[in-house]
Amino acid sequence: MNASATPVPAESLEATMLRLGRQARAASAVLALASEQSRTRVLVDAARRLRARATDILAANARDLEAADQRGISGAMRDRLLLDEARIEGIALALEQIAALPDPLGRVTEEWTRPNGLVIQRVRVPLGVIGIIYESRPNVTADAGALCLKSGNAVILRGGSESWHSSRAIHACLVAALEHAGLPAESIQMVPTTDRSAVGQLLAGLEGCVDVIVPRGGKSLIARVQQDARVPVIGHLEGLCHVYVHAGADADMARDVVLNSKMRRTGICGAAETLLIDSACAPALLPPIAAALRAAGCALRGDEAACALVADMAPASAADWRTEYLDAILAVRVVDGLDAAIAHIREYGSGHTESIVTGDGAAAERFLGELDSAILLHNASTQFADGGEFGMGAEIGIATGRIHARGPVGVEQLTSFKYVVRGAGQTRP
Amino acid sequence: MNASATPVPAESLEATMLRLGRQARAASAVLALASEQSRTRVLVDAARRLRARATDILAANARDLEAADQRGISGAMRDRLLLDEARIEGIALALEQIAALPDPLGRVTEEWTRPNGLVIQRVRVPLGVIGIIYESRPNVTADAGALCLKSGNAVILRGGSESWHSSRAIHACLVAALEHAGLPAESIQMVPTTDRSAVGQLLAGLEGCVDVIVPRGGKSLIARVQQDARVPVIGHLEGLCHVYVHAGADADMARDVVLNSKMRRTGICGAAETLLIDSACAPALLPPIAAALRAAGCALRGDEAACALVADMAPASAADWRTEYLDAILAVRVVDGLDAAIAHIREYGSGHTESIVTGDGAAAERFLGELDSAILLHNASTQFADGGEFGMGAEIGIATGRIHARGPVGVEQLTSFKYVVRGAGQTRP
């Protein structure tokens, strides 16, 4: 907890959170009927305000960094927390990109006529009120707020306490833009305290005022959310992604896809963590793949067969097949064909993203058909597991659950629907 | 708890339930790849077996009825529990109808090509393992089992203890048909005990082996499920449905739609519970509507204005606007136009189904657009809130939540999807 954050007296926290929930519910009713233009205008205006207030935002960020440094924050966490002019411009651009997305609301996604003449339409509507719980990444404050607003949802944001001042400065731009557009300021609310028990209340649903929780962050955050939430959760636990190099793979393509899947960025959930390679092609293909990975700075941990093919490869333990490194480390296993690869992925995968590299179409179709991860690729990098790469615009995360949303969660996945039925006086026999 | 049910020793209940969960998970992996023909064949075969074993099923039902009578079961509950030859034939027919539905699986529901050449498909897959908790209605054992199997899901059924023997006899037909078709018998499992703590374990998700819970039953069952479930729930709490007779309504159509919405069947969730009628047309339209309702046996409870227009109408209290009667009772309120009707429904409705009767298209569009219930109708009876009437075939219930499914839940709503991406060696820049 950030000692410099404004504390809310403990006895009023519950009341404060309930008020937030009711305000969000009321705002969501207004947002559901607000025009696309007004929702979009807020985002463009907020981007302008972010740029105009960059100095204030950087000053707020400096306060957060100072407190973090005093506490001895890790390098990776500090980097996520750090803002500079370029990053603020990036946040502003992201708001403009979300503004430019097609309106997800109001669309008739299906329509049919019944034999009795009733015309039934399925029409997109917002989900309602979304609670977003995230770690100390100031940019998520803008991204998540914008994605929810674009999809007509009110949102309650609860960011990590380390980014308290930065998030508040960014949030202020969003609120000013909402007010300027005549939309409720409560459309995008921040939990006004870093007290951790506020999270518990948000997860309990604030007496029916929260429709869904979206956690963004590491495994322990998401596990806690899934354990304690009394409302539906859209989240992902792990991205233990596999690349499988089939005997029918082109050597160069296999090398390029493996290298990109692992090393383009190692810290994202779509990064590959395990390479499976067929015993038939491993002697020819694994050494050049390993060389390319090592040249890029990747450590390798192999099973016995892999270690026999590549000099100085560290031996993998059973735990490696279950480890999401999120780092420049790759587990390597030699498998005896497609069935063994599928069996390995079923046993150890997290249902996120897997890719097969092969020129054998039948093998690829079996891989795509028999596995059941959210995203299955043929001859493409696992790093395409991303809402932007799918053409959805920005995403709020990748869902590994099977309910409502699966894979990248963009504005369309933040909607629900209603049925509109038009008749001419029909009664049911 | 039914004393004659086979008890499972308390110390092994947890192990028993976990075994059920693991068996269901394993069966679901087989089902996800089973052909449509094999899933369909099981349902047709099970219908045949139900008819052939009708005598056994009736004997099992007689045991349930005898126990229920000793405990002094209510008339409505006894009727739901009762089987006869005609009802068994109805259950068999329902299985055949579900078998005849189009296969919900494997369909490519969306497909697009990215600028980099990646071709992305969204493909329907089963949800996985569904837990269904229901009251003592033997037919649900067959319906729910069949809907899950048709959609490629394994299911764990937990019916009310009063229908224990009847459900087991019906379940035996399903299992025999599964085995005959070479599909896992564990595709459709019944919790093998009437011990209530089994429900708690099912709701906890059996260590990740249950993907979604579908409760079917009264308010207290569903409230308990929503409170205790650690996995997503698809359910509906209440059907507090409204018919709004707008000033622009045709008199005969208004009478017919109101009468049908209330009285066709009063015990279903799509039955209307409150009539709102415009003050402009109430003097002319309410008396004939009230007369028709009374002639059909409906009691009326009106606000002051309604009572002034219809002789001997009982006065409604504030509680009436919030009451799902599920009986031949209708609350009646005179409102001053569309905005008042919308405000009333927003305040008191349960988000299930509402209908407007009017010849005024603009008023109808505002009603359909501004309200946000799962189903909104114009000039049609609320009793059309039904999967069969929507053309979905059988339904497992009507969802009033906003996540995943909303409105009638048929086989399509019991599916998830995965993304299949085909490339030519693309890597992400």
Contacts between the chains, C-beta under 8 A, distances in Angstrom:
chain1	res1	chain2	res2	distance
A	29	B	346	7.5
A	32	B	372	6.3
A	33	B	369	7.8
A	33	B	370	6.2
A	112	B	391	6.6
A	114	B	389	7.3
A	114	B	390	7.6
A	114	B	391	5.9
A	118	B	380	5.9
A	118	B	384	6.6
A	118	B	389	7.9
A	120	B	390	6.2
A	120	B	391	7.7
A	125	B	372	6.0
A	127	B	402	5.4
A	127	B	403	7.3
A	128	B	402	5.8
A	211	B	402	5.3
A	211	B	403	7.2
A	212	B	402	7.6
A	212	B	403	5.9
A	226	B	230	7.8
A	227	B	230	7.3
A	230	B	226	7.9
A	230	B	227	7.3
A	232	B	232	5.6
A	232	B	233	8.0
A	232	B	401	7.4
A	232	B	403	4.4
A	232	B	404	7.9
A	233	B	232	8.0
A	234	B	403	7.9
A	250	B	425	7.2
A	253	B	425	4.0
A	256	B	425	6.5
A	256	B	427	5.4
A	257	B	425	6.4
A	257	B	427	6.2
A	259	B	427	7.7
A	260	B	427	3.5
A	260	B	428	6.0
A	261	B	427	8.0
A	264	B	427	7.3
A	264	B	428	5.6
A	346	B	29	7.5
A	357	B	425	7.9
A	364	B	422	7.7
A	368	B	420	4.9
A	368	B	422	7.9
A	369	B	33	7.8
A	370	B	33	6.2
A	372	B	32	6.3
A	372	B	125	6.0
A	372	B	418	6.2
A	373	B	418	6.7
A	374	B	418	6.0
A	374	B	419	6.5
A	375	B	418	7.2
A	375	B	419	4.7
A	375	B	421	6.5
A	376	B	418	6.3
A	376	B	419	7.1
A	376	B	420	5.4
A	376	B	421	6.9
A	377	B	421	4.4
A	377	B	422	7.7
A	377	B	423	6.5
A	378	B	420	7.9
A	378	B	421	7.0
A	378	B	422	4.8
A	378	B	423	6.3
A	379	B	422	7.3
A	379	B	423	4.5
A	379	B	424	5.7
A	379	B	425	5.1
A	379	B	426	7.4
A	380	B	118	5.9
A	380	B	421	5.9
A	380	B	422	7.7
A	380	B	423	3.2
A	380	B	425	7.3
A	380	B	426	4.6
A	380	B	427	7.7
A	381	B	426	6.6
A	381	B	427	4.6
A	381	B	428	5.1
A	383	B	427	7.6
A	383	B	428	4.2
A	384	B	118	6.6
A	384	B	421	6.6
A	384	B	423	8.0
A	384	B	426	7.1
A	384	B	428	5.6
A	386	B	428	7.8
A	389	B	114	7.3
A	389	B	118	7.9
A	389	B	428	6.6
A	390	B	114	7.6
A	390	B	120	6.2
A	390	B	419	7.4
A	391	B	112	6.6
A	391	B	114	5.9
A	391	B	120	7.7
A	401	B	232	7.4
A	402	B	127	5.4
A	402	B	128	5.8
A	402	B	211	5.3
A	402	B	212	7.6
A	402	B	416	4.2
A	403	B	127	7.3
A	403	B	211	7.2
A	403	B	212	5.9
A	403	B	232	4.3
A	403	B	234	7.9
A	403	B	403	6.6
A	403	B	404	4.6
A	403	B	416	7.2
A	404	B	232	7.9
A	404	B	403	4.6
A	404	B	404	4.0
A	406	B	416	5.9
A	406	B	417	6.1
A	406	B	418	6.8
A	406	B	419	7.8
A	407	B	418	7.6
A	407	B	419	5.0
A	416	B	402	4.1
A	416	B	403	7.2
A	416	B	406	5.9
A	417	B	406	6.1
A	418	B	372	6.2
A	418	B	373	6.7
A	418	B	374	6.0
A	418	B	375	7.2
A	418	B	376	6.3
A	418	B	406	6.8
A	418	B	407	7.6
A	419	B	374	6.5
A	419	B	375	4.7
A	419	B	376	7.1
A	419	B	390	7.4
A	419	B	406	7.9
A	419	B	407	5.0
A	420	B	368	4.9
A	420	B	376	5.4
A	420	B	378	7.9
A	421	B	375	6.5
A	421	B	376	6.9
A	421	B	377	4.4
A	421	B	378	7.1
A	421	B	380	5.9
A	421	B	384	6.6
A	422	B	364	7.7
A	422	B	368	7.8
A	422	B	377	7.7
A	422	B	378	4.8
A	422	B	379	7.2
A	422	B	380	7.7
A	423	B	377	6.4
A	423	B	378	6.2
A	423	B	379	4.5
A	423	B	380	3.2
A	423	B	384	8.0
A	424	B	379	5.7
A	425	B	250	7.2
A	425	B	253	4.0
A	425	B	256	6.5
A	425	B	257	6.4
A	425	B	357	7.9
A	425	B	379	5.1
A	425	B	380	7.3
A	426	B	379	7.4
A	426	B	380	4.6
A	426	B	381	6.6
A	426	B	384	7.1
A	427	B	256	5.4
A	427	B	257	6.2
A	427	B	259	7.7
A	427	B	260	3.6
A	427	B	264	7.3
A	427	B	380	7.7
A	427	B	381	4.6
A	427	B	383	7.6
A	428	B	260	6.0
A	428	B	264	5.6
A	428	B	381	5.1
A	428	B	383	4.2
A	428	B	384	5.6
A	428	B	386	7.8
A	428	B	389	6.6
